[in-house]
Amino acid sequence: MADEKAPEQVAASPVPSSGLAVAVSDPVQNPGLAPHRKRVTDKDPVAMARAVRTVYTLFYLSAAASIWAIAAYLIFPIESGLVSDIRRNNLFIGLGIATALLAIGIGAIHWSKAVMADTEYIEERHSTRGSENTRSAAVQVFADANEESGFGRRTMVRNSLFVALAASVLPGITLFRGLAPHSSPENPNAGDPVYLLKHTMWEEGMRLAHDPTGKPIRAADLTLGSAVHVIPESLATLAHHDGYLEEKAKAIVLLMRLLPEQLNEAEERKDWSYDGIVAYSKVCTHVGCPVALYEQQTHHLLCPCHQSQFDVTNAAAVIFGPAARPLPQLPITVDDEGYLIARSDFNEPVGPSFWERH
């Protein structure tokens, strides 16, 4: 008949298992657990105390070696660029790190073998082995794929594939090296993140302008409860190939107007606002997301990425979320024509907090 299987197909077809619980005439006898043999530390309290001391001594040695690695980084600097200095730096830092990791490993093993409870447990398991037909069919699938692709016998193709795959990651590694900024005689501060984030396009007398049009903003045009996205007026004239996006990412500001009596300003910041109008960096101090959500009734700024919240009435202090510090405030005033202008640049670096921020 047409639906009959060929003999070889029948032989390769998996045979359904009859189940896990199979009664056989000669079952394997359970040998049981061998009698428990106590360790020396189980029988001798002095040996146990000695083992415990050995373990924590190794762990303390690891901590000391880690501290030494940090100290070696400071004691043997590599700024000179001399090969001898680099060798000493690598040697002593490497010895510290290696000793720290080795001591942890030895201590953990000794802890588990000599101190931790030494009790045998039984975990019941059932057979999960497939039938012989299923196993043979799986092996045949791989054999057929190897034969059809020629992977096993076409050594030049196979080896060239390995070379191509290994080489494909090298450009990515090379590009990562170029992500870090580097200082140069022409631009000595290019590699200093503190300088780059502390200095933006804002300067004394720079007008505040709408983003992205660059139209200057008059104080009289701002209504209570308003929130305006602001850029320096001169940014609109900057071309993209001259760093437009980089400068905007640092200088972007959110401008809000409240009642003057709603602002809780420190004495040294009394002149940083104008008639209830305040300006804060739009870049979140957590990881740099745009703080673009303003609650008009509570006067809270919200970061949509990780839910940090800042209180505009209290110098943009952090009231919720992972941000580590308030948003930097841009000191503002008005010029003779009533346009809002900056009194100076930000007094602190903008953007995420990091170890070198001051």
C-alpha positions as CSV (number, residue, x, y, z in Angstrom):
1,M,0.0,0.0,0.0
2,A,1.1,3.6,-0.6
3,D,1.2,4.5,3.1
4,E,3.4,1.6,4.1
5,K,6.9,2.6,5.3
6,A,10.1,1.2,3.9
7,P,11.9,-1.3,6.1
8,E,14.8,1.2,6.7
9,Q,12.4,3.9,7.7
10,V,10.7,1.6,10.2
11,A,14.1,0.6,11.7
12,A,15.1,4.3,12.1
13,S,11.7,5.3,13.7
14,P,11.8,5.9,17.4
15,V,10.0,3.3,19.4
16,P,7.8,4.8,22.2
17,S,9.0,4.1,25.7
18,S,6.9,1.8,27.7
19,G,7.2,4.1,30.7
20,L,9.7,4.8,33.5
21,A,8.5,2.2,35.9
22,V,9.5,-1.1,34.3
23,A,9.4,-4.3,36.3
24,V,12.3,-6.6,35.5
25,S,13.0,-10.1,36.7
26,D,16.6,-9.3,37.9
27,P,16.6,-5.7,39.2
28,V,19.9,-4.2,40.3
29,Q,20.2,-4.4,44.1
30,N,20.5,-1.2,46.0
31,P,24.0,-1.2,47.5
32,G,23.1,1.4,50.1
33,L,25.4,3.9,51.6
34,A,28.8,3.0,52.8
35,P,29.4,3.7,56.5
36,H,30.2,7.3,57.1
37,R,33.9,8.0,57.7
38,K,34.6,10.9,60.0
39,R,37.3,13.3,59.1
40,V,40.1,14.3,61.5
41,T,38.4,17.6,62.0
42,D,35.2,15.8,63.0
43,K,36.9,13.8,65.7
44,D,39.5,16.3,67.0
45,P,38.3,19.8,68.1
46,V,41.8,21.1,67.9
47,A,42.1,20.0,64.3
48,M,38.8,21.7,63.5
49,A,40.0,25.0,65.2
50,R,43.2,24.8,63.2
51,A,41.3,24.3,60.0
52,V,39.1,27.3,60.7
53,R,42.2,29.4,61.4
54,T,43.7,28.3,58.1
55,V,40.6,29.3,56.2
56,Y,40.2,32.7,57.6
57,T,43.9,33.4,57.4
58,L,43.8,32.6,53.7
59,F,40.8,35.0,53.3
60,Y,42.6,37.7,55.1
61,L,45.7,37.1,53.1
62,S,43.5,37.5,50.0
63,A,42.2,40.9,51.3
64,A,45.8,42.0,52.0
65,A,46.9,41.0,48.6
66,S,44.1,43.0,47.0
67,I,45.1,46.0,49.0
68,W,48.7,45.5,47.9
69,A,47.6,45.4,44.3
70,I,46.0,48.8,44.7
71,A,49.0,50.1,46.5
72,A,51.3,48.8,43.8
73,Y,49.3,50.8,41.3
74,L,50.2,53.9,43.2
75,I,53.7,53.0,44.1
76,F,54.8,52.0,40.7
77,P,53.3,54.5,38.2
78,I,53.6,54.0,34.5
79,E,53.2,57.7,33.4
80,S,56.9,57.9,32.5
81,G,56.4,55.4,29.7
82,L,59.6,53.6,30.5
83,V,59.6,49.8,30.0
84,S,61.2,49.2,33.4
85,D,58.4,51.1,35.1
86,I,55.7,49.3,33.1
87,R,57.3,45.9,34.0
88,R,57.4,46.7,37.7
89,N,53.8,47.9,37.6
90,N,52.6,44.8,35.9
91,L,54.7,42.5,38.0
92,F,53.6,43.7,41.4
93,I,50.0,44.4,40.5
94,G,49.8,40.9,38.9
95,L,51.3,39.3,42.0
96,G,48.8,41.0,44.2
97,I,45.8,40.0,42.1
98,A,47.0,36.4,41.6
99,T,47.7,35.9,45.3
100,A,44.3,37.3,46.2
101,L,42.5,35.0,43.8
102,L,44.6,32.0,44.7
103,A,44.1,32.5,48.4
104,I,40.3,32.7,48.0
105,G,40.3,29.5,45.9
106,I,42.5,27.5,48.4
107,G,40.5,28.9,51.3
108,A,37.2,28.0,49.8
109,I,38.3,24.4,49.0
110,H,39.8,23.9,52.5
111,W,36.6,25.3,54.0
112,S,34.4,22.8,52.1
113,K,36.6,19.8,52.7
114,A,37.6,20.3,56.3
115,V,35.1,22.6,58.0
116,M,31.7,22.3,56.3
117,A,29.3,19.5,57.2
118,D,30.4,16.2,55.7
119,T,27.2,14.3,55.2
120,E,26.1,12.1,52.3
121,Y,22.8,12.6,50.7
122,I,20.8,10.6,48.2
123,E,19.0,12.2,45.3
124,E,16.5,9.9,43.5
125,R,16.8,10.0,39.7
126,H,15.0,8.3,36.9
127,S,16.5,7.2,33.5
128,T,16.2,9.9,30.8
129,R,18.0,7.9,28.1
130,G,16.3,7.9,24.7
131,S,15.6,4.8,22.8
132,E,18.3,3.3,20.5
133,N,16.3,4.3,17.4
134,T,16.0,7.9,18.6
135,R,19.7,8.1,19.4
136,S,20.7,6.5,16.0
137,A,18.4,8.9,14.1
138,A,20.0,11.9,15.9
139,V,23.5,10.8,15.1
140,Q,22.5,10.2,11.5
141,V,21.1,13.8,11.2
142,F,24.5,15.2,12.1
143,A,26.3,12.7,9.8
144,D,24.1,13.7,6.9
145,A,24.6,17.4,7.5
146,N,28.4,16.9,7.7
147,E,28.3,15.0,4.4
148,E,26.1,17.4,2.6
149,S,28.0,20.5,3.7
150,G,31.4,19.0,3.2
151,F,32.4,20.5,6.6
152,G,34.5,17.5,7.6
153,R,36.2,16.8,4.3
154,R,36.6,20.3,2.8
155,T,39.4,21.4,5.1
156,M,40.2,24.6,3.3
157,V,36.6,25.8,3.5
158,R,36.4,24.8,7.2
159,N,39.7,26.4,8.2
160,S,39.1,29.6,6.2
161,L,35.7,29.9,8.0
162,F,37.5,29.6,11.4
163,V,39.9,32.3,10.3
164,A,37.2,34.6,9.1
165,L,35.2,34.2,12.3
166,A,38.2,34.9,14.5
167,A,39.2,37.9,12.4
168,S,35.6,39.3,12.4
169,V,35.9,40.4,16.1
170,L,39.1,42.3,15.6
171,P,37.6,45.4,14.0
172,G,35.2,45.7,16.9
173,I,38.0,45.5,19.4
174,T,40.0,48.1,17.4
175,L,37.0,50.5,17.4
176,F,36.6,50.2,21.1
177,R,40.1,51.7,21.5
178,G,39.0,54.8,19.6
179,L,36.1,55.6,21.9
180,A,38.2,57.1,24.6
181,P,39.1,60.8,24.1
182,H,42.7,61.6,23.9
183,S,44.5,64.9,24.8
184,S,46.8,66.5,22.3
185,P,49.0,69.6,22.2
186,E,46.3,71.4,20.2
187,N,43.5,70.3,22.5
188,P,45.1,69.5,25.9
189,N,41.8,68.9,27.7
190,A,40.3,66.5,25.2
191,G,40.9,63.5,27.6
192,D,39.7,65.2,30.8
193,P,36.0,64.3,31.4
194,V,35.8,66.8,34.3
195,Y,36.8,69.7,32.1
196,L,34.7,68.5,29.2
197,L,31.5,68.2,31.2
198,K,32.1,71.3,33.4
199,H,32.5,73.6,30.5
200,T,29.6,74.1,28.0
201,M,28.6,76.8,25.5
202,W,26.9,78.8,28.2
203,E,28.7,82.0,29.2
204,E,27.9,85.4,30.6
205,G,25.4,87.2,28.5
206,M,24.4,84.2,26.3
207,R,20.7,84.3,25.5
208,L,18.4,81.4,26.3
209,A,16.7,80.2,23.1
210,H,14.0,77.7,22.2
211,D,15.1,74.2,21.2
212,P,15.5,73.6,18.2
213,T,14.6,76.9,16.6
214,G,17.2,79.1,18.4
215,K,14.6,81.9,19.0
216,P,15.5,83.9,22.1
217,I,13.1,83.7,25.0
218,R,11.7,86.8,26.8
219,A,10.9,86.5,30.5
220,A,7.5,88.1,29.9
221,D,6.5,85.3,27.5
222,L,6.8,82.6,30.1
223,T,3.6,81.7,32.0
224,L,3.3,80.2,35.4
225,G,3.6,76.4,35.2
226,S,5.4,76.4,31.9
227,A,8.4,74.2,31.0
228,V,10.5,75.1,28.0
229,H,13.4,73.1,26.4
230,V,16.3,75.6,26.0
231,I,19.6,75.7,24.2
232,P,22.2,78.5,24.0
233,E,21.3,81.0,21.2
234,S,24.6,80.5,19.4
235,L,24.1,76.7,19.2
236,A,21.6,77.1,16.4
237,T,24.4,78.4,14.2
238,L,26.8,75.5,14.9
239,A,27.1,72.9,12.1
240,H,26.8,69.2,12.8
241,H,30.3,68.5,11.7
242,D,31.5,71.1,14.2
243,G,30.1,69.3,17.2
244,Y,26.5,70.5,17.3
245,L,25.2,67.3,18.9
246,E,28.0,67.1,21.4
247,E,27.6,70.7,22.6
248,K,23.8,70.4,22.7
249,A,24.1,67.2,24.8
250,K,26.0,69.2,27.4
251,A,24.2,72.5,27.3
252,I,20.5,71.5,27.0
253,V,18.4,73.1,29.7
254,L,14.9,72.9,31.0
255,L,13.4,76.3,31.9
256,M,10.4,76.6,34.3
257,R,8.4,79.4,35.9
258,L,7.0,79.2,39.4
259,L,5.8,81.8,41.9
260,P,8.9,83.4,43.5
261,E,7.8,82.5,47.0
262,Q,7.6,78.8,46.0
263,L,11.4,78.6,45.5
264,N,13.5,77.5,48.5
265,E,16.8,79.1,47.5
266,A,20.0,79.2,49.3
267,E,21.4,82.6,50.1
268,E,24.3,82.2,47.5
269,R,21.7,81.3,44.8
270,K,19.2,84.1,45.3
271,D,20.4,85.7,42.1
272,W,20.5,82.5,40.0
273,S,16.8,82.8,39.2
274,Y,14.7,85.6,37.8
275,D,11.1,86.4,39.1
276,G,10.4,82.7,39.8
277,I,12.1,81.5,36.5
278,V,14.7,78.8,37.1
279,A,16.9,76.8,34.6
280,Y,18.3,73.3,35.3
281,S,20.4,70.9,33.2
282,K,18.1,68.5,31.3
283,V,20.8,65.7,31.6
284,C,20.0,63.3,34.4
285,T,22.7,62.9,37.0
286,H,22.2,59.1,37.1
287,V,23.3,57.9,33.6
288,G,22.6,61.0,31.4
289,C,19.0,60.4,30.2
290,P,16.9,63.5,29.3
291,V,14.9,64.7,32.3
292,A,11.9,65.9,30.2
293,L,8.8,65.2,32.3
294,Y,7.6,68.1,34.5
295,E,4.7,67.8,37.0
296,Q,3.2,71.2,37.1
297,Q,1.3,70.8,40.4
298,T,4.1,69.2,42.4
299,H,7.0,71.0,40.6
300,H,8.8,67.7,40.2
301,L,11.1,66.8,37.3
302,L,11.0,63.1,36.3
303,C,13.5,61.1,34.4
304,P,11.6,58.5,32.3
305,C,14.6,56.0,32.1
306,H,15.1,55.0,35.7
307,Q,12.4,57.1,37.5
308,S,14.7,59.6,39.3
309,Q,12.7,62.6,40.6
310,F,14.0,66.1,41.3
311,D,12.3,68.9,43.3
312,V,12.4,72.1,41.4
313,T,11.3,74.2,44.4
314,N,14.4,72.9,46.4
315,A,17.3,73.3,44.0
316,A,16.4,70.2,42.0
317,A,17.2,68.0,45.0
318,V,16.8,64.2,44.4
319,I,13.6,63.0,46.1
320,F,13.4,59.5,44.5
321,G,15.3,57.1,42.3
322,P,19.0,56.2,41.7
323,A,20.3,59.7,40.8
324,A,23.2,60.6,43.2
325,R,23.0,64.4,43.1
326,P,20.8,67.4,42.2
327,L,20.6,68.7,38.6
328,P,23.1,71.4,38.0
329,Q,21.5,74.9,37.9
330,L,22.2,77.5,35.3
331,P,22.4,81.0,36.8
332,I,20.1,83.3,34.7
333,T,18.9,86.9,34.6
334,V,17.6,89.3,31.9
335,D,19.2,91.8,29.6
336,D,18.1,95.3,28.7
337,E,15.6,94.0,26.2
338,G,14.0,91.6,28.6
339,Y,15.5,88.5,27.1
340,L,16.7,85.7,29.5
341,I,20.4,85.4,29.5
342,A,23.0,83.2,31.4
343,R,25.0,84.8,34.2
344,S,27.7,82.2,33.7
345,D,28.3,78.6,32.7
346,F,27.2,75.8,35.1
347,N,29.2,75.8,38.4
348,E,29.6,72.0,38.3
349,P,30.0,69.2,35.7
350,V,26.7,68.2,34.0
351,G,25.6,64.7,33.4
352,P,26.1,61.4,35.3
353,S,28.0,61.4,38.5
354,F,31.4,59.8,38.4
355,W,34.5,59.3,40.5
356,E,36.3,62.4,39.3
357,R,33.4,64.9,39.6
358,H,34.2,67.8,41.9
